Amino acid sequence: MEGDELTELAARYTASGLAGDMPSDMAEAMLRGMLRASQILDPGSGRETPLLEMIEQLGQADEA
């Protein structure tokens, strides 16, 4: 997700009232942190793997 997309998402989040009294820049920082936390570094490839993709891969390995 690009910076502009994240800024727009934060603006919509705060405008919706879901953020309560949280300012848009704080909501953007929170969303950025959540985005980073949802990714895990894949040591084999050096790229970040989304957490859901990692969980799916683990599930497929368990089935094999």
SELUMMI-533309 format. One record per residue (C-alpha): residue in three letters; x, z, y. Coordinates in pm, whole numbers, plus 50000, padded with zeros to 5 digits. Example, Ala and Ser with C-alpha at 12.3 -4.5 7.8 and 13.67 -1.06 7.14 Angstrom:
residues 2
ALA512305078049550
SER513675071449894
end
This chain:
residues 64
MET500005000050000
GLU501454989350334
GLY501685011950639
ASP498904994050829
GLU496574996550529
LEU497325033550501
THR496695038750874
GLU493365020450846
LEU492395040550538
ALA493225073150718
ALA491145062451019
ARG488165054550795
TYR488655087450608
THR488585108050929
ALA485725087551078
SER483635094050767
GLY483795131450829
LEU485365138250489
ALA488525151050658
GLY486645176950862
ASP488595184251182
MET491815168751049
PRO493405144451298
SER493925108751177
ASP497735111351181
MET497585142450963
ALA495175125050725
GLU497595095650708
ALA500475119050620
MET498335135650353
LEU497315102050203
ARG500945090150211
GLY501995121650021
MET499215116849768
LEU500295080749718
ARG503915091249660
ALA502865119249426
SER500825094749218
GLN503945074749131
ILE506705083948890
LEU510155068348888
ASP510645048148571
PRO514325055648493
GLY514675025448266
SER513814999648529
GLY514515017948855
ARG511035009948981
GLU508165033149057
THR505365032548802
PRO501875042948906
LEU500855074848729
LEU497775058948569
GLU499905030848426
MET502295056748282
ILE499405075748120
GLU498065043347968
GLN501505035247827
LEU501765069847674
GLY498295066047520
GLN499255032547367
ALA502455047647225
ASP500435075647063
GLU498125050046899
ALA501045030246751
end
